[in-house]
Amino acid sequence: MADNTAKREISNETEELSQKTKRAKADHGNGRGEDVKESEAGNVLSGFQLSAVLSDSAREKNIFIHGKLADQDAVVILEKTPIREDTLAEIFSGSRLMLEMKNDIYSTYRLQAPPHLNEIKTTVVCPATEKHVNKYQRQESFLVEETWEDYQTITLPYIQVQSFSVQWVHNILEKKAEAERIVYEDPDPDNGFVLLPDFKWDQKQVDDLYLIAIVHQKDIKSLRDLTSDHVPLLQNVFQKGKEAILQRYNLPSSKLRVYLHYQPSYYHLHVHFTKLGYEAPGCGVERAHLLADVIQNLQSDPQYYQTRTLYFPLRADNGLLSKFKEAGRL
């Protein structure tokens, strides 16, 4: 499904990255204050050949680029890292200032910070498929209205035919990949989950904290599968996830936004934990469902999400949108 920016959605491509590229990501920190590790492969982007800019955002300070890397299609995502409070003294004392304009009490400068304080978070998807390129290309979006009947006759068949791979999720749950990134785990097969940072978070400050809880149960695709039988699981994720974040990052639950996406970017139930005030991709009302509300809805009506009409945005190039149009539902 479409997910601007990646949302964990970047995680769908992680399975396809080479081991060298994964190591290159390590320099974004591992949340435990360990030393930055340099990629053993050196600069994997030194031979990158630019084909096109797929999209960019001046507000979010990122750019999505399509090109070639070692004769393979690649998508590169560049994101300016946030300014951290603990670096301000060094920025002020160790930077070069170039005056651009001065008028009365107002002046503007171009500031060149020390290189280690001027990093750009870089995500590489290689080899990239046409789907990856389309995912990050600027597209018009449409709001879809999905009844339960629509889900059964349009959405579910589309999901089943597409056979979206979640093997990378199973690799995490089985400790075959990213085991060192897990912040917390409840191993219970029914109500347990693993909690780990989303790749959109560089883990250097809590202002843009973003973690994902992935449940151990493998037969829950999305919000539509949830019934009152899953309330203990959801309550466990909600409570223990908040406790783990408080212990690890000293961030109380009153400062957290905990929610599910519908449509999700991958069809294995997962819950997003972000800091309140951080406008994480996909946290808008048209896609995000607060976990507290989901729990209450299921407590009030055990089949709430099998009867409720749900709304969600889809990009113009999304195959599911085409199915809704073919069915006359858009």
C-alpha positions in Angstrom: 0.0 0.0 0.0 1.0 3.5 -0.5 3.0 5.2 2.3 4.6 8.5 1.7 7.9 9.2 3.0 7.8 5.3 4.8 6.7 5.1 6.9 7.7 1.5 8.3 6.9 1.3 5.0 10.6 1.7 4.2 10.9 -1.6 6.0 9.3 -3.4 3.1 12.4 -2.6 1.0 14.9 -3.5 3.8 14.6 -7.2 2.9 16.0 -6.4 -0.5 19.0 -4.4 0.6 22.4 -6.0 0.4 24.3 -6.6 3.7 26.6 -3.8 2.9 23.8 -1.3 2.5 22.3 -2.4 5.8 25.7 -1.7 7.5 25.7 1.7 6.0 22.5 2.5 7.8 24.1 1.7 11.2 25.6 5.2 11.3 22.1 6.5 12.2 22.7 5.1 15.8 21.3 2.1 17.5 19.5 3.8 20.4 22.1 2.6 23.0 24.6 5.4 22.7 27.2 3.1 21.0 29.9 4.5 18.7 29.0 5.2 15.1 30.0 2.4 12.7 31.3 3.1 9.3 30.2 1.0 6.4 32.7 -1.7 5.5 31.8 -1.0 1.9 32.9 2.6 2.0 30.7 5.1 0.2 28.2 2.9 -1.5 26.7 5.9 -3.3 30.0 7.1 -5.0 28.9 5.6 -8.3 25.2 6.6 -8.1 23.9 8.0 -11.4 20.9 10.3 -11.0 17.9 9.7 -13.3 15.1 11.7 -11.8 13.9 13.4 -8.6 10.7 11.5 -7.6 9.5 14.0 -5.0 10.8 16.3 -2.3 9.5 18.3 0.6 10.9 21.7 1.8 8.9 21.3 5.0 10.1 17.8 5.9 13.6 18.5 4.4 13.8 15.3 2.4 14.2 14.3 -1.2 13.5 11.0 -3.0 15.8 10.2 -6.0 15.7 7.5 -8.7 18.9 6.4 -10.4 21.4 3.6 -11.1 23.8 2.0 -8.6 26.2 -0.5 -10.1 23.9 -0.9 -13.1 20.9 -1.6 -10.9 17.9 0.6 -10.4 18.0 2.3 -7.0 16.0 4.7 -5.0 17.9 7.0 -2.6 16.1 8.9 0.2 18.0 11.9 1.7 16.6 13.4 4.9 18.2 16.3 6.9 18.6 15.1 10.5 17.0 17.2 13.3 19.0 19.7 15.4 19.6 18.2 18.8 19.7 20.4 21.9 22.9 18.8 23.2 24.7 19.9 20.0 23.8 23.6 20.2 26.9 24.8 22.1 29.1 23.2 19.5 27.1 24.5 16.6 27.4 28.1 18.0 31.1 27.9 18.8 32.3 25.7 15.9 30.4 26.9 12.8 31.2 29.4 10.1 28.7 32.2 9.6 28.3 34.1 6.3 26.1 37.2 6.5 23.4 37.4 3.9 21.3 40.3 5.0 21.1 42.9 7.9 18.3 45.4 8.5 18.0 47.1 11.8 17.6 44.4 14.4 17.2 41.6 11.9 20.0 39.6 10.2 20.2 36.4 8.3 23.2 34.1 7.8 24.3 30.9 6.1 25.7 28.7 8.8 28.2 25.9 8.0 28.2 23.5 10.9 31.0 21.1 11.7 30.7 18.0 9.4 29.7 15.6 12.1 26.8 17.9 13.1 25.6 18.3 9.5 24.7 14.7 8.6 22.0 13.6 6.1 20.2 10.4 6.9 20.3 8.2 3.8 18.2 5.2 2.9 19.1 3.1 -0.1 16.7 0.7 -1.9 18.7 -1.4 -4.4 17.8 -3.1 -6.5 14.6 -1.1 -6.7 11.6 -2.3 -8.6 9.0 -0.3 -10.5 6.8 -0.5 -7.5 9.5 1.1 -5.3 9.9 4.0 -7.8 6.1 4.6 -8.0 5.8 4.5 -4.3 8.1 7.5 -3.8 6.9 9.4 -6.8 4.7 12.4 -6.1 1.1 11.3 -6.8 -2.4 12.7 -6.4 -4.4 11.0 -3.6 -8.0 10.0 -3.3 -10.1 9.2 -0.2 -11.7 5.8 -0.5 -14.9 4.7 1.3 -14.8 1.0 2.2 -17.8 -0.9 3.5 -17.4 -4.4 5.0 -18.8 -5.8 1.7 -16.2 -3.7 -0.2 -13.5 -5.2 2.0 -14.6 -8.8 1.2 -15.2 -8.3 -2.5 -12.5 -5.8 -3.5 -9.8 -5.2 -0.9 -9.3 -8.8 0.5 -9.1 -10.4 -3.0 -6.7 -7.8 -4.1 -4.5 -8.4 -1.1 -4.6 -12.2 -1.6 -3.8 -11.9 -5.4 -0.9 -9.5 -4.8 0.6 -11.8 -2.2 2.5 -9.0 -0.5 5.5 -10.5 1.2 6.0 -10.1 4.9 9.0 -12.4 5.2 11.1 -9.6 6.5 8.6 -9.3 9.4 8.9 -13.0 10.1 12.7 -12.6 10.0 12.5 -10.0 12.8 10.1 -12.1 14.9 12.4 -15.2 14.5 15.6 -13.1 15.3 17.0 -13.8 11.8 17.3 -10.1 11.2 17.5 -6.8 13.2 17.6 -8.7 16.5 20.1 -6.1 17.8 17.5 -3.3 17.2 14.8 -4.8 19.4 14.0 -2.5 22.3 11.6 -4.8 24.1 10.0 -8.2 23.6 7.1 -10.1 25.1 7.6 -13.6 23.8 4.1 -14.8 24.5 2.8 -16.4 21.2 -0.8 -15.1 21.7 -0.4 -11.7 23.3 3.3 -11.0 22.7 5.2 -8.6 20.4 8.5 -7.1 19.6 9.2 -3.3 19.9 11.9 -1.7 17.7 12.7 1.7 16.2 11.2 2.6 12.8 13.8 3.4 10.2 12.4 6.9 9.9 13.8 7.6 13.4 17.5 8.3 13.7 17.3 7.5 17.5 19.4 10.6 18.4 16.6 12.5 20.2 13.1 11.7 21.5 11.4 14.7 19.8 10.7 12.6 16.8 10.6 9.2 18.5 9.1 6.5 16.3 8.8 2.8 17.3 6.9 -0.1 15.9 5.3 -3.0 17.8 5.0 -6.1 15.7 2.8 -8.8 17.2 3.9 -12.5 17.2 0.6 -13.7 15.9 1.0 -14.2 12.1 -2.6 -14.4 11.0 -3.8 -10.9 11.7 -3.5 -8.8 8.6 -5.0 -5.5 9.6 -7.7 -3.6 11.5 -10.3 -5.5 9.6 -9.3 -8.8 11.2 -9.6 -7.6 14.8 -12.4 -8.8 17.1 -13.0 -8.7 20.8 -10.9 -11.9 21.0 -7.9 -9.7 20.3 -8.5 -7.2 23.1 -6.0 -8.9 25.5 -3.3 -8.7 22.8 -4.0 -5.0 22.0 -4.1 -4.1 25.7 -0.8 -5.9 26.2 0.9 -4.0 23.4 -0.6 -0.8 24.6 0.5 -1.1 28.2 3.8 -2.9 27.9 4.8 -0.8 24.9 4.3 2.4 26.9 6.1 1.0 29.9 9.1 0.0 27.8 9.3 3.5 26.2 9.1 5.1 29.6 11.9 2.9 30.9 14.1 3.3 27.8 13.5 6.8 26.7 12.0 8.4 29.8 8.9 9.5 27.8 5.6 9.1 29.7 2.5 7.8 28.0 0.9 11.2 28.1 3.4 12.3 25.5 2.8 9.3 23.1 0.6 8.8 20.1 -0.2 5.1 19.7 -2.1 4.1 16.6 -2.7 1.6 13.8 -2.8 2.4 10.1 -5.6 1.5 7.7 -4.7 0.7 5.1 -1.4 -0.5 6.5 1.7 -0.5 4.5 2.3 -4.2 5.2 -0.2 -6.9 6.1 1.0 -8.1 9.5 -0.6 -6.4 12.5 1.7 -3.7 13.9 1.2 -0.6 16.1 2.9 2.7 15.8 4.3 4.6 18.8 5.3 8.2 18.1 5.9 11.3 20.3 2.9 13.5 20.5 3.7 16.7 18.6 5.8 15.0 16.0 3.9 14.9 12.7 4.9 11.4 11.6 3.9 10.4 8.1 0.5 8.8 8.1 -0.6 10.1 11.5 -3.5 12.1 10.0 -7.2 11.3 10.8 -7.8 9.7 7.4 -5.4 6.9 8.0 -4.5 6.6 11.8 -6.7 4.9 14.3 -5.8 5.4 18.0 -5.2 2.1 19.7 -7.2 3.2 22.7 -10.2 3.9 20.5 -9.7 0.5 18.7 -9.8 -1.3 22.1 -12.9 0.6 23.2 -14.7 0.0 19.9 -14.1 -3.8 20.2 -15.2 -3.8 23.9 -18.4 -2.1 22.8 -19.0 -4.3 19.7 -17.0 -7.5 19.3 -17.4 -7.3 15.5 -17.0 -3.5 15.2 -14.4 -3.7 12.3 -16.4 -6.3 10.4 -19.4 -3.9 10.2 -17.9 -0.4 10.2 -17.3 1.6 7.0 -13.7 2.7 7.0 -12.1 5.6 5.0 -8.5 5.7 3.8 -6.3 7.6 1.2 -4.9 5.9 -1.8 -2.5 7.3 -4.4 -3.4 7.6 -8.0 -1.0 4.7 -9.0 -2.3 2.3 -6.4 -3.6 -0.9 -7.7 -6.3 -1.1 -5.1 -7.6 2.3 -6.2 -8.1 0.9 -9.7 -10.1 -2.0 -8.3 -12.4 0.4 -6.5 -12.9 2.4 -9.7 -13.6 -0.8 -11.7 -16.3 -1.7 -9.1 -17.9 1.7 -9.4 -17.0 2.6 -5.8 -15.1 5.8 -6.7 
